[in-house]
Amino acid sequence: MHVLRILFGVALGVLSLAASNHATRAEGRTERISFAAGASSKTIRASIEGYDGIEYLVRVNAGQRLAATIRTDNPSSYFNITQRGAPEALFNGSISGDIGDVIVPAGGDYVIQVYLMRNAARRGE
């Protein structure tokens, strides 16, 4: 089981990293994240197995801060943050760790992709 905590706010700066070729493309489900009125964070509890990751979509305005944290019992679980349709990740968890914190350069949908590395996915963890 992984627990993904999404924070949403306003800050300045930009972080950009290339996506890793070692990540497994999530073949699982896609879910839209929405926040309760007046809320700026949300905790999501879910499980992934094998190649079935989860892609969480969240709408963000240009210049807003998008932060996500993952807590997991599998050390091969990671997440990336990418603008929907972009070729490169703004945050790559397998390189940068369990806490992603980016200022989005443009408004629109962003994807928080939770996945297992290929070695763990292949074993069906």
C-alpha positions, 0 to 999 in steps of 0.5 A: 500500500502507498499513501500519497499526500498531495499539497497544493499552494503558491510559491516561486521557482522552477524545478525540472528533471528529465524522466528516468528510462528505468521507470515502468510505464504505469498501465493501471488506472487514472484518477482525478484529484479534487480538493474540498472547498477551502482545502489545499491538501489531500491524503490518498491511500491506495495500492498498486501491483505489478505493472498496474500503477496509478496516474493522478490528474490534478489541475494547477494554475501557472506559478502554483506549487504542486507538492506530493509525498509518498509513504510506502512499504515497498522501496521500489515504489516511486512517483513522477510529476509531469505536465500532461502530455510533456515529454519530461518529468518536472520531478522524478522520484527514482532520482530525487526521493519521496518528496516532490515539490515543484512550481508549475510553469504553465496552467493545466493538468499535471500527472502524478504517476505512482509506479513500481520499478521494473524489477519489482513490477516483473515480480508482481510485487 
